[in-house]
Amino acid sequence: MKFIINLSLVALFLFSSAAIFAQNNGAFDVRFNMASFDCTGGYYFVDVEVRAKDAASEFNMSDQNYRFSFNKSAIKAYDLSLPIADRSVQIVQEFITGFVQVDGTGSFYDPHTLTGSIDSVSSYNVVLAGGDGYPVKELVWTKVGRLSFEILDGNLCPDLIWHDSAPENFPPTFIGEKSAGTLFAAAENIYTDFENCAGPICGPLPIELKEFKGTENECTIDLTWTTLTESNNDHFILERSYNGDDYDQIAMIDGQGTTTDAHTYNFTDRNIGVLNYYRLSQVDTDGTAETFNVIQVKSTCFAEVRGISELYPNPVGTNEVVNIKLVNDTFTADARLVVTSVDGKIIEERTITLTEGPNLLQYDAAKLSSGTYFMQIKDSDWFSTPKKFVKVD
């Protein structure tokens, strides 16, 4: 973006900044890092990250103003007249906010804000409210926050462009440092943006997904998804989580390549818990991946007072046994202990006797190859939530 500005104002700004820069040694690199993208929903999620240029440039970060522009044909314009919740660029996660303590340095940062500036330049602001600042290290990227951008045209490059101190980019990005209780301006070094886009991030979609759903069926979960069209679709990756955060791959299923016919895919998960989260990703023939919305399926095959409370040690070594702590609400003579792989294949199943209340069992892991497994207790009318453990050599 080129526009006419008051050069005497810029000269005064640069002169003052140069004088401040000379008082300390902090120098920063800043970059946009694509966290993820949802081409179906229409959003880019991008992290703002900072690092020190080198060991001599390490500093404690204070106030920050990250100023940038973008391709307004690709990303919906930032409209200050709209309520914050409706604006096209949002702060969706703050990595440095509130009280932060790192390496013995404690600081408090006010909540971040996102505003507009002259010529529709966006300004992402962080204020140090107290303390010594956040230590920024040599060549270690520090995540400051995550922004979402509403896609206007996914066939165009987003062209996220940082504003440096060049006069035509006024106002520039500013990152402060704190030293001996005094605030200075850190010197800018390298800006990494998406100005030279190799290709649109969201071009023609590799598949058109109609639905993705899961249904419980006799203490298993049947997962189904349907595509209306596919283009260069190599395979799908299906993942499961019991807490919504930690996922394990449970299946990889071949795609149809390129087709305009509808196709339905199925997978049955036999390694279920009370709450089951499923994440479906599609991988193109060139390795490009797209992840779809997570679904949750709750099972009715569990009793609240029954289940494995702890597995230890975890990871378990070659000559170690896995200790299994569990609680049962009644005497059970013919329960089953089941060990499965991450894709639900049964590795071992044996009958066990459980007393009412706490139980402590042991499982010899020597027979297992190194890898990830799940332990589960089953009876004729209930399952415990599977517990993950890792075998190492």
N, C-alpha and C positions, 0 to 999 in steps of 0.2 A: 504494500500500500504506500503510495507516494502522495504527500500533501505538503502544503506550504506552512511553515511554522516560523515563529519569531527566533531568528538565529542568534540574536543577542541574548535571549533567555537561555537558549541551549548552551551557548558559550559560557554563560555564567554558571549554569548547572554543571557542565563538564569541568570547569576550572575548580569549582568547589569540591566536586567529587574527587578529582585528582589529588587535591590537598588532603582530603580525608583518607584516601587510599594509601597515601604515603606514610601514614602513622602506624600501620600494622601490616601483617604479612598474609592474611587470609585471602585465598583465591579459590573460586568455585567453578565446577562444571555443573550444568543443569541439563536435564533431558526429559522428553516425553517418552514413556515406556508403555506400549500397548498391553494392558492387563488382559483384556478379553473383548470380544465383540459379539453382539447379538443382532445378526443381520435380519432375522425374522422379526424380532421386536423393534428393531430400528435404533440401536444404540452402540456407540463406541465407549469403552471404559478404559481410561488412560491414567497412568500414575505420573505424578510430578515427583522427580527424584533429583537429589543433590549429592555431590561428593566434593572433597577437597582435591585440588589439582595434583598435589604431591605432598610428601611428608612435611615439607617446609611451609605448606599452606594450610595445615589443619587449623581449625578454628571452632569457637563456640557460636552457634547460629542464634541470632536474635530475631529482629523483625524481618519479614520477607514480603515482597510484592512480585509475584510471577506474572509478567505481562506478555500476552500473546494474541495473535489473530488467527483466523482460519478461513478456509474456503467457504464462503457463504452460499455457494451453489450446492455444496456437498453437505454442509451442516447447517441446521436451522439457525437463523440469526439470534443473537442474545438480546432479548427485548426487556429493557428495564421497566417498561410500563406494566408488565405482567406480574402477578404474585410470584414470590420466590419459588413456590412449589411447581409452577407452570413454566418456568424458564427453560430454554433448550439446553443450557449448560448448567450442570448441577455438581455440587460437592457431595459425593455419595459415601466417602469414608475419609476420616481424618486420622492419620497415623501419628501426628505430633500435635496433641491437644491436651488440655488440662494439666495435671501435674505429671512431669516426666523426669525420671531419674536414670541416668546412664553414667557408668564409670564414676559414681560418687557425686556427679553433678546433678543437682536438683533444680528444676525450672518449672514455671507455670506459663502455659500458653493460653491466651483467650481463644474462644471458638473462632474458626476461620470464616472468612467472608469471601464472596465472589461478586464483583461489581463490574460495571462497564467503565470505559474511559473515553478519551477523545478518539474520534474516528472508529468507534465501536471496538476498540481494543479491550479485551477482557483482562481483568486484574484479580488474581487469586492472592488473598492477603492473610498473613499470619502475624499475630502480635505477641511479643514476649512480655508478659505481665509482671514477671518477677523471676529472680534467680540468675544463674550464670550462662544460660543458653544451652543448646543441644550440641554435643561434640560431633563435628563432622570430620570423618577420617579420610586418610589418603586412599583414593581409588576404591572406596567402599560406598556404594550407592545407598543413600538414606531416603526412604519413602516419606514424603511429606503429606500427600493426600491423593485421593483418587477422584477424578472428574468423569462425568458422563456427558456425552455429546449426542444430541438427537439427530439422527441421519435424515437428511433431506433427499439426497440422491446417492445411493450406495455405489453407483457406477462411476463416481468421480472421486478423486483423491481428496482426503480431508485437509491436506496442506496446513497442519498445525505449525505455526511459525513463531519462534520466540522473538521478543523485542530486546535487542542489545542497545548499547549506548550510542550507536550510530545516529546522527541527527535525524535521518529519515524515519527512524524507528521510535522516535520520542512518543510517549514516555517509556523508558527502558525498564527491564527487570532489575530489581534491587534486592540484595540479600545482605543483611547486617550481621556483624559479629560483635561479640562482647569480650573485652579484654580488660582485666583489672578494674572491673566495674564501669568501664567506659564503652559506649557504643561506637562502632566504626562501620564503614561500608566495606564489605569484602570485594575483592577485585574479580571481575568477570573473566572467564577463560574460554571454555568451549560450550556452545549451545548445540544440542542435538534435537532436531525436530523432524517433521514429516513433509518438509517442503518439496523434496525430490522423491516423490512417491513412485515406486517401481510399477505399481498397478493399483487399481482400486481395491480397497480392503474387502468391500462387499460388492463384488461383481455379480454376474448371474449365479444364483444359488445352485449348489451341486445337487440338492434334492428339495422337493416340495413335500413337507411332512404334514399329513392330514391329522394324525392323532398319535399319542403315546399314552398308554394306560396300563394299570396293573389291577388284577382281580384275585382275591384269595379263593383257593379251591382245595378243600380238605387239607389245610395246614401247609399248603404250598402257595406260591404266588405266580400266576400266569401273566407274563408281560407281553404286550402286543403293540406294535407300531405299524403304521401304514404310510407308504409314500405314494404320491400321485404321479410324480415324475422323478427321474434320476439322471444326473449328468456326471460322467466320470466318477461314479461312486464306487470306491474300492471296498470299504468295509465299515461296519458299525462297531463301536465299543460300548458295552453295557457295564455300568458300575453300580455298586450297592454300598450304602452306609446305614449304620444303626443309630447314628446321632446327628446326621445332616451335615457333618463337617469332614469326617475321615472316610474316604471312599476306597474300595477295592474293586479291581476289574473282575467281573464274573463271567464275561463272555465276549468273544470277538466273532462277528457274524459277517460273512461275505455280502457285499452289495450286488446290485444288478448291472453295474457299469453305467451304460446310458440306455434309458428306456423312457417311453412316454406312457407306458401302461402302469396302472396301480399295482402295488405289490405289498403284501402283508407279511411281517416277520413275527416270530414267536420265540419265547424262551421261558422255561419254567424254573423258578428259583425254589429249591428245596431246603435252603439254609437260612430260614427266615427268623426274624425276631418280632418283638411286639410292635415296634415302629420300624419301617423299612423305607429308605429313601433310594430312589433309582435315578441315575443320570445317564442319558443317552448322548453319544457323540458320533458324528459321521466323519470319516476320513476320506479325502479325495485321492485320486491316483497320484497326485504330485505331493502328497503328504499334508496338504492343508486340512485343518480340522475345524469343525463347527460343533458346539455343544448346545443342546436344547434345554428347555425348562425341566427342572427336577420335579418328579412326582413322589408322593408319599402314600404308602399303603399300610394300614394298621391291621394287625392280625388279632383274631379272637381266640387263638389256641393257647393262651398263656394264663397262668394264675399268678397273681401279684406276689404271693408269699413263697413261690417256688422259683429257684433259679440259681445259677452260678454267680457268686458274689466276687470271686477273685481267682485268678490263675497266677501261679508264681513258681519258680522264677520265669520271667518273660522279658527277653528271649531265653530259651532253654538250650543248654549245651548238649554235646554228643552223649555224655555219660550221666546226664541228669534226668530226674523225673519231674513231671509237672504236678504240683500240688493243686488240688481243686477244692475250694471252699464253696459250699452251697447250702441252701436252706430248703427244707421240705416241710409241708404242713401235715403229713401223715406217714405212717410206716408203708413203704412200698417195696415189695419183694422182687419185682421183675421190671424195674426201670432199665433203661438202656443208656449207655454212654456211647456217643457217636462222635467220631473225628472225621472231618471232611476237608477237602481242599477248597480254595477260594471260589471255584466254579461249581461247588456243590457235590462233587464226586465223593462217595463214602470211602474213606481210607481204612477205618476200623469201626466195628460196632460190637459191643459186648453187654451182657446182662449184669446189672449191679443191684445191690440191696441198699435202700435208703432208710434211715431212721427218721422219726419225727423231730423236727428242729434242725440244728446245725449238723453238717456232715463234712468230713475231711477225707478226700480220696486222693489216690496217686495214679499217675499215668506214666508208663515208661516210654520216653520219647526216643530211645536209642534206635528203634526200628524205622524212624522217619528220616527221609532225606531233608536236607536244608530247604527251607521255604516257609510259607505262611499257611496256617491252618486255623480251623475253627473247632471248638469243643462245645458240645450240646448234650443236655440230658433230656430224654424223652420217656413218656409213659403212653398208655393207650389213649389218653384223652388230653394230653398237654405236652408242650415243648418248653424248654427254657430258652431264653434269648442266647444265641451263639456268642461265645467269647473268643476273640482272636488271640493266637499266640504264634510266635516265630521260633523255628528251629534253626540253630546255627551250628556249623561244624567247628 
